[in-house]
Amino acid sequence: MTEVVSGMARLVCVSNRITLPRKSAAPGGLAVGVLSALKRTGGLWLGWGGEVSEHEPGEPELLVRDGVTYATVELCQKDFDNYYNGYANGVLWPLFHYFLKGMRYSIEQRDAYENVNHSFARQLLPLLQPQDLIWVHDYHLIPLGRQLRALGVRRPLGFFLHIPFPNIEMLRVLPPYADLLRDLTHYDVVGFQTQNDLAAFHSGIEQVFGAEAIRGDGRIRIGDRVLRAEVFPIGVDVNSVQSDAVASMSSDGVRRMYESLMGRQLMMGVDRLDYSKGLVERFSAYEHFLEMYPQNSGRLTYLQIAPLSRSDVRAYVDIRQSLEQAAGRTNGRFADTDWTPIRYLNRNFPHATLMGFLRSANVGIVTPLRDGMNLVAKEFVAAQNQEDPGVLILSTLAGAARELTAALLVNPYDTHAVGHAIQTALAMPLPERRERHDAMLQVIRRNDIAAWSRRFVEALEKADTGDARVRAVGGS
Ligand code: ADQ
């Protein structure tokens, strides 16, 4: 068990969803990140439990485990439709990932977003203690900081965006884009995954508040408020991924998968079923690969794990259909009586089993069309056998490409180039694989999950000592 670091301040994390202990972990990078931050420091985690309730939300339900208090709030059907599926996942998610085609804006949804944020703030308020540092996560809860301030909260408030931040020319498509930027300035610390995202945020701040708002030292001043906007690349727990991967190699699930390969090489992808993950393009790249390099026929199995997510949103129904067709077409065209080129599975696995699958893979394929970071890329690197590592094919449009420059970097839209990269990966000699892997392992160790949460919490602590406060003059 992780040792809980005790200190003066208590960490309070707020995110749309929470993952309760002992429930099978919902896939998603945010939950992985928040939980490891809280396991290190102890504290409170407030968020929606994932069930739609019949009535308006009452008081949050509390559960205490291993130094962490889980506060579960409820969402009714109307809010689930308008706030969660509507504004968060039908407007902000596509917009922030540059998919305007999938975006549908409506005032009702915008109002629901505001109301649910207000409800979160109202439910959090009685649970707060005088020494708390409050860390809000992701695009569902951008207005929460302003709402908490309006309710009188004066403690340091941080916000971390797990997904990309769009440049002002894209952001301006959103009718209330200026409000969204203003809301972000109510936090003391605003964190992004990459320099690109930070630069995009600056482009928005300049547009709304003028270039003089961004000071030479990187801080942002708006009226009497000062905030810090910085880059905090999220990472993984390298040692725990490694030990899970090694241990699960002898588990029933991983052994069965490995034996079923019958000595074939394995290429592996793990993504939530989401249009931003580039799965349709990836399937088509694999088809090109099989066309261009027929000598691989019967020699490589591509295992794609893609658990369903947000299946009530129209765009997700469409992407699912396209993928089923694409997998069916490739298998129909290239399969043999004893070989299926793509194994496509829409289900969850225990995290440790996934890590064992990744360790078994000769090639990890991570080709999102746009991604805040992408933890699977980092997990793939951490899970490898250092003596004989597999090769990572990584999209230049994933935040992780900023750090994992020793991967085989590809443009996910260039399906021929991705097909070639698969061949290059399969043929790569051991010394080159080791050199690339060593370089990537060093980076993910330096920027691991503990470093991410420690750096963010330190920035919040600085805000607490008055270094960068977003306080109204006279605030306590
Ligand atoms: P996601 O879009 O969910 O995260 P990602 O970063 O890849 O994407 O994280 C997914 C996590 O869920 C990984 O830890 C993975 O192992 C796990 N997972 C995926 N499929 C699973 C399955 N079938 N069973 C069990 N676990 C599974 C968002 C942003 C990313 C950002 C993260 C963290 O979209 O860009 O990296 O938050 O900030």
Boltz pocket constraint, residues with backbone or C-beta under 6 A from the ligand:
constraints:
  - pocket:
      binder: B
      contacts: [[A, 25], [A, 26], [A, 27], [A, 28], [A, 29], [A, 30], [A, 32], [A, 33], [A, 162], [A, 163], [A, 234], [A, 270], [A, 271], [A, 272], [A, 305], [A, 306], [A, 307], [A, 347], [A, 348], [A, 349], [A, 350], [A, 351], [A, 354], [A, 371], [A, 372], [A, 373], [A, 374], [A, 375], [A, 376], [A, 377], [A, 379]]
      max_distance: 6.0
